[in-house]
Amino acid sequence: MISERTAIITRRIGVCCLCTAYVTITSGFLLPGVIINCMGQLFLLPFAIRHKAPDLICLSAFYLAINMRLLFLAG
């Protein structure tokens, strides 16, 4: 199990990745934005698991599925 400190750090990194991905995608750079968004979603998972937040886990899985679809369509 991961520590509380590690979960908080990964959540902060994930949120920064998600903000960066939003700006990147809206600037027209789809592929890098989607990759950064996927990384951000993965960084949020330790926090969601540690705090037993199934809604956040499901939402992250939903966005990851959308990102994977965009990656396959862009590639």
RAVEN-V9498 format. One record per residue. N is the residue number from 1. RES is the residue in three letters. PHI is phi in whole degrees, 0 to 359 (999 if undefined). PSI is psi in radians with two decimals (NA if undefined). Layout:
# RAVEN-V9498
N,RES,PHI,PSI / N,RES,PHI,PSI
This chain:
# RAVEN-V9498
1,MET,999,2.50 / 2,ILE,274,2.70 / 3,SER,283,2.88 / 4,GLU,297,-0.71 / 5,ARG,298,-0.78 / 6,THR,296,-0.71 / 7,ALA,298,-0.71 / 8,ILE,291,-0.71 / 9,ILE,296,-0.78 / 10,THR,294,-0.58 / 11,ARG,295,-0.75 / 12,ARG,295,-0.73 / 13,ILE,297,-0.73 / 14,GLY,299,-0.76 / 15,VAL,296,-0.71 / 16,CYS,297,-0.71 / 17,CYS,297,-0.74 / 18,LEU,295,-0.70 / 19,CYS,294,-0.75 / 20,THR,297,-0.72 / 21,ALA,296,-0.72 / 22,TYR,300,-0.84 / 23,VAL,296,-0.70 / 24,THR,295,-0.78 / 25,ILE,293,-0.76 / 26,THR,289,-0.29 / 27,SER,276,-0.07 / 28,GLY,101,0.06 / 29,PHE,260,1.43 / 30,LEU,295,-0.92 / 31,LEU,299,-0.90 / 32,PRO,298,-0.64 / 33,GLY,297,-0.72 / 34,VAL,293,-0.69 / 35,ILE,295,-0.77 / 36,ILE,296,-0.67 / 37,ASN,297,-0.73 / 38,CYS,299,-0.75 / 39,MET,297,-0.73 / 40,GLY,298,-0.73 / 41,GLN,297,-0.69 / 42,LEU,292,-0.60 / 43,PHE,290,-0.45 / 44,LEU,283,-0.40 / 45,LEU,300,-0.75 / 46,PRO,301,-0.69 / 47,PHE,296,-0.78 / 48,ALA,295,-0.69 / 49,ILE,291,-0.77 / 50,ARG,299,-0.66 / 51,HIS,262,0.20 / 52,LYS,50,1.03 / 53,ALA,248,1.45 / 54,PRO,296,-0.49 / 55,ASP,294,-0.70 / 56,LEU,291,-0.65 / 57,ILE,295,-0.77 / 58,CYS,295,-0.71 / 59,LEU,295,-0.72 / 60,SER,296,-0.71 / 61,ALA,296,-0.69 / 62,PHE,299,-0.84 / 63,TYR,293,-0.61 / 64,LEU,296,-0.68 / 65,ALA,296,-0.74 / 66,ILE,297,-0.76 / 67,ASN,296,-0.71 / 68,MET,297,-0.68 / 69,ARG,297,-0.78 / 70,LEU,295,-0.64 / 71,LEU,296,-0.76 / 72,PHE,291,-0.61 / 73,LEU,287,-0.60 / 74,ALA,283,-0.47 / 75,GLY,274,NA
